[in-house]
Amino acid sequence: EIVMTQSPATLSVSPGERATLSCRASQSISTNLAWYQQKPGQAPRLLIYDASTRATGIPPRFSGSASGSDFTLTISSLQSEDFAVYYCQHYNHWPPRAFGQGTKVDVK
Amino acid sequence: EVQLVASGGGLVQPGRSLTLSCAASGFTFDDYAMHWVRQAPGKGLEWVSGISWNGENIGYADSVKGRFTISRDTPKETLYLQMNSLRAEDTALYYCAKDVGLGLVGAPFDSWGQGTLVTVSA
């Protein structure tokens, strides 16, 4: 079973600064990785799929990258609406399953 | 506009059963795989179960295998989750989610409902 490990658990960032979130897969998943954003009281929202493709309507300040089994979500200049919890998820096989444990981005 | 409206949650005693429903609209229901994902209070996301577009491919998390059954009704455009032998650790907000694809290969979830809360307690 593939395990997804996110780091850090919490990231404190000032508005306007860059945020870098990490996700590591326990085995190769190619680029079959998605990132989701979840705000308090809301359902998750798809941000990035195929490791680096922005979903419809997602602003360009969100970007994803991959290096082997390591994946990164970068928010280039944090806006107030970006403070949330971010989850990675692999879909290397069907049915997709493992989510990472999440990274909370909060105000520094 | 895609809409997923989950219902059927509530307070249930351990060992009892509950059936969740997810009414879909705004897309061709039988063109996509569907999933249930849960979130325990204050915790992260846990994928629970998924069903392919035609119901032939089904999967479950180990934590619910043998107790939960996923199904879909195409004419009613509704996804179901039959939950038996409920445990306290099944307490969570249950989301239904739409897959990007048919459910033949892995794909992300591009639309989510607002969830229905299940509380298992004596």
Interface residues (C-beta under 8 A of the other chain):
Chain A: N32 A34 Y36 Q38 A43 P44 R45 L46 Y49 A55 V85 Y87 Q89 H90 Y91 N92 H93 W94 P95 P96 R97 A98 F99 G100 Q101 G102
Chain B: A33 H35 V37 G44 L45 E46 W47 S49 G50 S52 N57 I58 G59 A61 Y95 V100 G103 L104 V105 G106 A107 P108 F109 D110 W112 G113 Q114 G115
